[in-house]
């Protein structure tokens, strides 16, 4: 306990530039670690890409939903799907595994700021989210006939990147209350049904009425609607309402993650 307090006291006198370097290095090595984990890096990128190729470029190429090309529509929805996968698996699975191995205790005992650990995971998830979005855009523009003004494309990318934060928060909450073995299964039990019910795999208008009525409950629905609104599609609801929902969801998940963090602190230092 005395050693931990001494290390924390040392961090208070650290220059801002040195602290920033720690944050950036933590994000860098978190990214490299997950890049080398083929199970993570390939699956989170290829899963939404394969869906897009099958349902956008092969089965429905040239089709339209109202005035929006289907290939354009699916970039927004499968982009949301990809962002969810990168965020949930990058934070929840990684956190649960490192808690189980005791690596998180090592991190906590070091003079590294606690928030740098979580910053690294969030940034890594955002980087993989960017890779997914760009892969979908490249496929859509080169093979799917997608034509988006530069400003619209940048707005879509920024919306999805910012929209990854609620799912990173959700991943932290899951990671603190799941074990290393149960975390991947728990993520899939949440991630896949929620994606379907939010209209990410099949456009919402094609789902049964009873399912459409429940779609508003799920956070992916709100991010998908924000992404769709940038390309002129979706339900044309209030963007402010969607952002408000995602903000509230993020705060709830961070609160749950905080409870898990305090529980672990009690076990380590109580």
N, C-alpha and C positions, 0 to 999 in steps of 0.2 A: 504493500500500500504506500509506504514511504517512497519507494522508488518511483512508483507511478506518479505521485504528487510532484516529485522532483522533476520528472520528465515534462509534466504539464507546465510547471513553472518555467522551465527552459523555453518552451514554445512561446511564452508570452513576450520574451525578449527577441524573438526571431524577426529579422527585417522582412518587410512586405514582399520584396523581390524574391527572397528565399522561400517564403511561404507559397508564392505563386508558382515557383519552380517545382515545388513538391506536388502541388495540385496537377500541374501539367504532366509531370513524370508519372504520377499515379494513373492518369487517364491514358497516357501512351502505353504503359506496360499492361494495363487492363485490356486495351485494344489488341495488342500483340498476342497476349495470352489467349484471347478468344478467337483471334484470327487463326491461330495454330490448332485450335480445337475444331476439327473438321465437322464434327457432329453439330456444333453450334453454327459456325460460319457458313457452311454450305446449306444447312437446312433452313436457316432464317432467310437466306437470300433466294434459294431455289424454290421453296414452297410457294410463295406468292407469284414468282415468275412462271412456274409451271401452270398454275391456275390461270394466269393471264394468257399464256400461249394457247391453252386448251379452249377456254371459254371466250376469249377475245379474238385471237388471231385465226383459230381453226374453225370453231363452230358458229361464231356470230359475226364474222368479219363483214363489214358493209352494212350491218343492221344499225337501226337508230332507236333510241328511247326518247320519245317526243322529238325535240330538235337537236339532241346530243348524240354524237356517234357512240356506239356501244364500246368501242375500243377506248374512247376518251373517258366515258363513264367508269369503266373498270379500272383505269389507272387510279382514280380517286378511291374506289372501294378496296381494291387489292393493295393499294398503297397504305391504307389504314390497317388492313390485315397484316401487312409486312411490318409496319411500325409496332403494332401490338406484339407480334412474335419476338422481334428483336429486343423490345423493352422488357417483356415479362421473363423470357428465358435468360436474358443477359443479367437481370438483377435478381430475380427470385431463385433461379437454379444456382447461380454463382454464390449468392449469399448463403443459401442453405448448405451448400457443399463446404464452404469455407468455415461456417460455424461448426459443422460436424467434424471437420479435420482439425479444429483448433487454431486454424490460421488467423481467424478473426481476433482471437485472444492475443496472438503475437502482434498483430497490427495495433490493437488497443494499447498494448504495453510499450509500444515504440513512441518516440516523440512526434510522430506524424499527426497532424490535426485529424480528429475523427471524421470531420466532414470531407476530407480529401478522399477517403475511401469511398464514400457514397458518390462524390463528384465524379470519380473515375468510372464508376459503373454507369452513371447516367450519361456521361459523355461517350463512353464506348457504345451504349445502346443507340445514341443519336447518330453516331458515325455509321453504324450498320443500317440504321433507318435511312440515312442518306443514300447508301449504296443500293438499297432495295428500290427507293423512289427513282433514282437515276436509271437503274436497270429497266424498270417499267416504262419510263419515258423514252429511253432509247429504242426499246422494242416497239412501242406505240408509234413513234415518229417514223422509224425506218421501215416497219412492216405493216403497221395498222392504219396508216393514213391519218394519224393524229396531227392536227395543226393547232398549236397554241401560241398566242403572242408571248413574247419573252416575259412581259410583266405578269401575265396569268400563270405561266410556268413557275416563276419565282414565288408568286403568292401561294401556289399549290404546295411547293416544296417547303416554304417556311411554315405554312399551316400544319402540315404533317409532322414537321420536326418539333415544333412547339407542342403539338398534340401528343407527342411521345411521352411527355413529362408525367401526365396522370397515370400512364401504364407503368412507368418506372416506379412511381410511388406505390402503385398496386403490387408490383413485384417485390418491393422492399417489405411490404406488409406480409405477403405470402412467405417470403424467405425467412422471416423471423419466427414464423409459427409452423413451418414444415421442416421435416428432416431431409437429409441429403437424398435418400431413396424415394421419399414420397413427393418431393417438390415437383419433378417433371410430370408425374401423373396428375397431380393437383392442378398444375398450370394447364394441361391439356383439357381437363374436365371443366375448366372455366373458360379458357381461350377459344376452343373450337365451337361449343354450343353458343357462346355469346357472339361470336363472329357471324354464325348462321342467322341467329335471331335478330341481329342488327342490320341485316340486309347486305352483308359484305360479299357473300358468295353468290346469292341470288338477289337481284334487285327487289327492293321492298314491295313494290307493286305486284310482284308475282307470288308473294307469300300469302297464306290464308289470312283472312281478316283478323281472326283472333290473335295471330302472331304479330301482325302489324300494330295492333293496339298495345302490345307489350314492348315493342322495340324502343320506345322512348325511355324505358327503364335502364337500358344498357349504355355504358359510356362509349363503346365503339360507334353506336348509332350517331351520337352527337358529333364525334370527330369526322365520321364519314359525311355527314351533312355539311359540315364546314368545308371539307375538301370538295364536295360536289358543287357547292355554291360558287366556288371559284371558277368552275368550268361551265356555269350556267345550268346546272342540273339539280337534282335533289327535291326536297319537299318545299323549298322556298320559305323556310321558317326563319325566326329571328336568330341571327348569328350571335347576338349578345346573350340570348338565352342558352345557346349551346355552350358558349365559353363559360357562362356562369355555372352550368351544370358540371363541366369538366373541372373548374376551379374548386367547387365544393367537394367533388369526388376526390380530388388530389389531397385536399386538406384532411378528409376523413381517413384516407389511406395512410397519410403521414402520421396522423394521430395513432392509428393502430400500430404502425411500424415503431413509433416512439415507445409504446407500451412494451413491445417485444424487446426493444433495445434496453429499456430500464430493467426488464426481467432478467436479461442476460447479465447486465451490470451487477445486479444483486447476487447472481450465482458466482460471478468472478471475484467480486470484492466485498461481498457481504460478510 
